[in-house]
Amino acid sequence: MSITPAKPSIFLLFPWGLFSIVVVLLLNLTLNDAWFNRNWSWIALVLIIPAAILENFKVGYSTMRIMFMKVVFSLLSFLLVGMAFGSAIQGWHVGKFQPEVTGQMKYIQLPWYVILALVILLLIQVAQLFSMLKAVKREFMQLDPDQ
């Protein structure tokens, strides 16, 4: 009798952290600055805490597919946040040092609360990657015949 491994659920494969980062950036780009400034704490609370909890559920599952997808989605998260930060820094630089071309360029404006939310989400991604590496080490230690 052979045991066939079950496919991991969509819940485990879904990139909760990346999803939260995309939603924070989309809300920052689309919502009115005055409304978003008043309600940013609730939006961050609704997006950051569930992302941290749902990403934490993945720690116990150490199948290679889940780990590979976690690394890919973490890299995409860092790429997306890096591009947003780069655009915001470029807009700040042009506004400060080249005010004559400010209206000709498109850039993202990131208020401090959006930067804080993105940094917290990236720290969650880093913590999950380190816990995943710990799980991989535990898996390899179980396979080690000297142990």
Long-range contacts (C-beta under 8 A, 24 or more apart in sequence): 5-63, 8-61, 8-63, 8-65, 8-66, 11-54, 11-57, 12-57, 12-58, 12-61, 12-66, 13-65, 13-66, 13-69, 15-69, 15-73, 15-76, 15-77, 16-50, 16-51, 16-54, 16-55, 17-51, 17-55, 17-73, 17-74, 17-77, 17-121, 17-124, 17-125, 17-128, 18-73, 18-74, 18-76, 18-77, 18-80, 19-51, 20-47, 20-48, 20-50, 20-51, 20-121, 21-77, 21-80, 21-81, 21-118, 21-121, 21-122, 22-80, 23-47, 24-114, 24-117, 24-118, 24-121, 25-80, 25-84, 25-108, 25-114, 25-118, 28-108, 28-109, 28-110, 28-111, 28-114, 29-108, 33-111, 36-111, 37-111, 37-113, 40-111, 40-113, 40-114, 40-117, 41-113, 44-113, 44-116, 44-117, 44-120, 47-117, 47-121, 48-117, 48-120, 48-121, 48-124, 51-121, 51-124, 52-124, 55-124, 55-125, 55-128, 56-128, 58-128, 58-132, 59-128, 59-131, 59-132, 59-135, 60-135, 62-132, 62-135, 62-136, 62-138, 62-139, 67-132, 67-135, 67-136, 70-128, 70-129, 70-132, 71-129, 71-132, 74-125, 74-126, 74-128, 74-129, 77-121, 77-122, 77-125, 78-122, 78-125, 81-118, 81-121, 81-122, 84-108, 84-110, 84-118, 85-110, 85-115, 85-118
